[in-house]
């Protein structure tokens, strides 16, 4: 079982960190194809914050957002309008706000489950807050932030986070791929 002093799990080999960033980007592509507008950026950001050093987490979220935008515009046929591009940028800003909020929670001293849940919830609040703020200047549907829509986004992100954590825990169980750390990595 993973313990609090192993968060974030610093890669013992650079290739493991690079592989995890590739997995996050790949997950973004797969989830973008399946879920289109509801890519679980909160899950991707929160799990990246928990399992990767800060710089690698930033790279993972950036690649996830970029791949999502590429899939949207090149495969799914998103409209190439100012509003569409602006919403894409707003989603990117929201994804990075989610990562920043999740990283902030890692500084708190709490047990593993509380830390992971706190990182996810802080990330979700930041993500939805940025997107809600964007509706002040960008067009949005009437029900975009209804309780049902927010609950669906929360459910999708929760399931994606659980899947990513299980995937990482499976990889980390070998102990050859990660090294225990005394606390959060600040680089």
N, C-alpha and C positions, 0 to 999 in steps of 0.2 A: 504494500500500500504506500502511496505517496504521502510524504509528511510535509508540514509547513516549511521546514528549513530547506526544502528542495525547490522552492518557488522563487523566481522562475527557474526551471530546470535548465541550467546552462549547458549547452552542448559540449560534450567532451571532444567532439570532432567537428570541425567547421562544416564538413559535408552533411552532418546531421541537421545543423541549423539551416543550411541551404536547402536541404531536402524538405524540411518543415515549411519553409517559405514557399517552396514549389507546391507542396500539398495544399497550403492555404489558397494559393493562386488557382490551382486546379479545382479545388472545392468551389471557389468563386465561379469558375466557368461552368462547372456542372450544375451548381445551384442556380446560376443565372439562366441556364437553358431550361431548367425544370420550373423555376419559380418566377422568372422574368423580373417583375417589378418588386419582388419581395426577397431579394437576395439577403441572406442573414448577416449583414455587416456587423451587427452587434456581437453575434457569436464569433465571427472571424476576428474581430478586434479584441474581445475579451479573452478568448483562448490564446491569441497571440501575445497579449499582455502578460498572461500568466505563465506561458511556457517558453517565451523567447526573451533574450536581452532586448532592451529598449530599441536599439537601432534596427535589429532584425524584425521586431514587431512593427516598426514604422514601414520597413520595406515590405513586409507581408501585407499590411493594409493597403499600401500604395498599389502593389501588384494586384491585389484582389479587386480594388476599385477600377484600375485600368483595364483589367481583363473583363470585368463586368460591363464597362462602357463599350469595349470592342465587340463583345458578344451582342450587346443591345443594338448597336448601330450597324454592325456588319452582318449579323446573322438573323436577329429578330426584327430588323427593319424599324427601329425607333425613328420617329419623325426627325428630320434634320432641320429643326426650327430653333429660334432663339430660346423659347420657353423650355424645350426639351434639353438643350445644352445647359441652360441655367439650372434646371432641376438635377441634371447629372453632376454639376459642380456642387450644388447644395448637398447632394447625397455623399459626395466625396468629403466635404467639410464635416458632415454629420458623422461619417465613419471615423475620421481623425479625432473628432470630439469624443466619440465613444471610446476610442483607444486611450485618449488622455485621461478620461474619467476612470477607466479601468486601471490604468497605471497608478493613478492617485490612490486607489483603494489598496494597492499592494504595499503601500508604505505603512498601513495600519497593522498592528500586531493582533492577529486573530488566528483561530485554527483554520485548517485547510478548507473545509466546507464553507465556512463563513466568508473567508477571503475570496473564494471562487464565486460564490453567490453574490457577494458585494460588488466584485468587479463587473459581473454580468449586469446586475441591476443598475449600477451607476452608469455603465455604458449605454444601457437601454434608455435611461432617462435623458442622458446627454444627446443621444441620437435622435430620439423623438422630439426633444426640445428644439434642436437646430432645425429639423424639418418643419416643425410647427411654426417657428419664427420665420422661416422662408415663405410661408403662405401669406405673410404680410405684403410681400412684393411680387410673388410669383402666383400665377393662376393655379387653383386647386379645386378639386371636386368637393361638393358639400359634405360628403360622408368620409372624406379622407382620414379624418381623425375621430371617427365614431368609435364607441366602445368596442364594437364588433371587429372593426378593422385593426385597432390597436391590439386587441386580444389575439387576433390571428397572427399579427406580426410578432407578438411576444411568444406565441406558441411555436412558430417556425424557428425563431431564433433560439428558443430553449432547446428544441429537439436537435438543431444543428450544433449547439454548444455541447450537449451531451455526447453526440456522435464524435465530435472533434476531440473532446477530452478522453473518451474511451480509446480512440485511435492513438492519441499521444501516450496515454498510460500503457497501452500495449507495447508501443515502441520503447518506452522508458523502462519497462519491466526488466529488460536485459541488463540494466545498470552499466553496460559497456558503452552505451550511447550518450548517457548524461552523467554529470557529476553533481553531487549534492552541494548546495550553496548555503552559507550561513544566513543569508537574507537576500532581499531584492538586489538585482544587479542594476546599478544606476547609469551604466554607459549606454 
